[in-house]
Amino acid sequence: MGTGRGARRGAVTAVVLAALLASGCGGHGGRHDRGPVPTRPPASTAAGGSPLAVKIDNVPAARPQTGLDAADVVYAEQVEGGLSRLMAVYASRLPDAVGPVRSARESDLELLGQFDRPYLAFSGVQRKLLPLIGQAPVRPESPEEAPGAYYRDSARAAPHNLYLRPARLLRSAPGEGALTTGFHYGPAPAGGTPVASRTVRYPAARFTFSWSAARHGWLIAMDGTPTVTADGPRPAPPTVVVQYVGIRDSRYHDVLGNPTPYTETVGSGRAEVLRDGRAFAATWSRPAANDGTTFTAADGAPLALAAGQVWVVFARAG
């Protein structure tokens, strides 16, 4: 996988994104209500191009999800009511389907700024957030923009039944060069603390990662239930990162009046890297919105992640 963010994005992108994310206005939940438009033909991609990011539902009614095992990176974040939601990023390969797809949040724009104009698949947003998405350095691909790329699963109840066919957006996977995350991959560093499992708690959700020597990865349980997928093997990412960040209320709230959390992924702070059955203390750094995120060990050296899927769980800094 790529080891740096590359030099594709210039200062203009950084300035635009910073201005967009600094703005914002209150409002309550609303759907992206523009009328359907014809589906565009799938975009051609090349190594070092734009990855696909999909916002995925993660309440119990949405499970098991589809396509999670194919993601290169899965981000877990807190949303309204203390629940969780996932953002899966695809570059190495595209699954046949991904979902259930749900709505985007303001802080997703900051998170995705580290990629080169990623395709963002989502089911809707608050109306006052639409101008920010329209001007951010992402390629928005909601059902309104690309209706032919989505379908409803009649065996599931709405709103947990919307799925994406990635091949209807991209002709092929862009390749590992599109992973401009700043992550460094390599052999396990010396030291670390043996750990059998690690749990991260949100107010109304929790993630538990248990080391499996047989899978050489971390088996996941969400809210106490083993995580499986509808279309592939049980996910067992070789690396899990617990990244401690600021989580504050944004200016938005849902239809029940719950404030929408804003997860701050630009800056620096403490992190914990889980790999090879061990936990490694680290410091994370992302100076600007169009930079990748680096993880540094106590000795100042880059802390290498294991090759393969990475889960990044954003936890509130204490």
Residue, then its C-alpha position, 0 to 999 in steps of 0.5 A: m500500500g502507499t506510504g504517503r499522501g503524494a503531491r497531487r493536491g496543491a495549496v488551493t485544495a487545502v485552503v478551500l477545504a479549510a474554509l468549508l469546514a470552518s463554516g457551517c450552520g444549524g439545521h435539522g435532518g433532511r434528505h438530499d432532495r434534488g431530483p434524479v439525474p441520469t447515471r453517468p458512465p463509470a469513471s476510468t481510474a488509474a493507480g494513484g487516482s481516486p478511491l471510493a469511500v462509502k458511508i455504511d450503516n452500523v446499527p444492529a438492524a443494518r447487520p450483517q453488512t456487505g462488502l466490509d471485508a474488501a475495504d482497505v481502510v475502515y473508519a469507525e466514528q461516533v454519530e448521533g445518540g452515541l451510536s456508531r457508523l462506518m466509512a469504508v475506503y476501497a482502492s485495491r479492489l471493488p466488491d460487487a456490492v457495499g452497504p447498507v449505505r447511509s448519510a454523510r456528516e460534516s466531519d467526513l469532509e475533513l476525514l476524506g481530505q487526505f485522499d485525492r478527490p475520493y468518490l463519496a457514496f452516501s444516502g443523503v445529508q442535511r440540506k444545509l450541508l449540501p453546499l459544503i459537499g458540493q464545494a469540497p474536494v470529493r466526488p459526491e455520488s448519492p442516489e440522486e447523482a447516480p441512481g443506477a448505481y444503487y438498489r434496495d434489498s427487499a428483504r430488509a426494512a428501510p432505511h437499512n436496505l440501500y446498497l451500492r454497486p461500485a462497478r457502476l461508479l468506477r470501471s476498476a479499482p484505482g490501486e493501492g497508490a490511491l491510499t494517500t493516508g500517510f500510513h507506513y507499513g512494514p515489520a512489527p516494531a520491537g516492544g509492545t504489550p501482549v494483548a488478547s482483546r481491546t474494547v472501545r466504547y461509545p455512549a451507545a455502542r462498542f467495538t471489541f477486537s480479539w486477537s486470532a493467531a489462526r487468522h493473524g488478525w483481530l476478530i471484531a465484535m460490535d455491541g457484543t455481537p461477532t461481526v460477520t459479512a453477508d458476502g464474504p469471510r468474517p473480517a479480521p484486520p491485521t491492524v487496528v488503530v485506536q485514535y484519540v481525537g476531539i469529538r465535539d457537537s457540530r452545528y447540526h442535529d438529527v430529527l430527534g434533536n440529538p446533536t451531530p458529533y464532529t470528529e476532529t481528525v486534523g491535529s495530533g494526539r495519542a493513539e494505540v496500534l494493535r498488531d501481531g497480538r500486541a499493543f503499541a503506544a503511538t502519537w498521531s499527526r495530521p497537520a492539515a486537511n489534505d495531509g495523511t495521518t502518520f503514527t510515530a512510536a515513542d522513539g520518534a520512528p514511524l510506527a509500521l502497520a501490518a500489510g492488509q486491512v486497517w480499522v481506525v476507531f476514533a475514540r474521545a480524547g480524555 
